[in-house]
Amino acid sequence: VFATAQKECVDSFFSQNSFISYDTLNKLGISQPVQFLLSRYPEGLPMITAFAHPSLIEMLDSAVEDAIERGSWIDSLSILPASFGSQDASKILSLCPSVQLALK
């Protein structure tokens, strides 16, 4: 029963927010969060402090593309979930097609 409740809690949070922090999983008693999440969501992206759905890349990429077109800047941490740190932001930015294209 507990394992089912764990999975339902994780599924609910992840589907609503497109990410889940490893701290949350540790609080739920899941000791190997990355392996657990990859087994449930193989398309997901393991970050430093959280696990993200690819839709977060799409959301950030559209903001990056907009900033590149205007020749301006964005604060990626203000766009990403609050639990994402600078290392997470750097990693997810490197996966954005607009950033990869601009670097070429």
N, C-alpha and C positions, 0 to 999 in steps of 0.2 A: 504494500500500500504506500509506504514511504517513497519507494523508488518511482512509482507512478506519479505521485504528487510532485516529486522533484522534476521529472520530465515535463509534466504539464506546466509547472511554474516557469521553467526555462523556455519552453515552446511559446507560451503566452507572452512573456517579456520580449523575446527575440522577434516574434512576428509583429508586435506592436511598435518596437523601437528600432529595429534593424541592427541592433548591437546588444551585447551583454558583457559586462565587466567580469574579469576573472575573480574579483573580490566577491561578487554576488554569488558565483558558483561555489566558492570556498565556504561562504556562509550557509549555503544549502547542503554542505557536506560532500561536495564533489571534489575529490582530491586531485584529479588530473583533468583540469578544465579544457585544455586545448584538444586532447585526444577525445574527450567526451563530445565536444562540440563538432569536431571534424567528422566523427562517426555519424552524427545526426544531420549535419549541414555541410556536405562535402564541398559545396560551392563557396562557403564562407572564407573569410580572411582573418587568420590569426594575427593580431597586432601585439603590441608590447603589454598593454594593460587590459585589452578588451578584444572581443571577437566581433567582426563586422560582416554585415551582409553586403554583397557587391553593389546594392542600390546606393549605399553611402558614397561610393566612388562616383557614380553617375551624378548624384546631387552636388558633390564638391566639384566635379569636372565642369558642370554647367556654370558654376560661379567663377571658376578659374578661366574658362573660355571667355566669359563676359569681361573679366578684368583684363585679359590679354588684348581683346578687341578694343577696349577703351584706353589701353596703355596705362592702367592703374594697378593698384594693389588690393589684395584681400587679406583678411585675418582668418586663416583657415580654422583656427581654434574656436572662433565665434560661430562658425558654420557647423562644425562637428559637435557630437554630444559632449557634455561637460566633463565626463569621465575620461575623455581622450587627453593624453598628454602630448607634449611637443614631439616625442619620438613616434607616437601613433600618427600624428598629423604628417610628419615627414614621410613615414612609410606609405600612408594612403595617398599623399600627394604624388609620390613617385609612381603610383599605379594609374594616375589620371592620364588619359590619352592626350589631353590638351597640354599638359606639362611635358610629356614625352615628345610631342610634336614641337613645342616651343624650344626645347633643349637641342633639337636637331638643327 
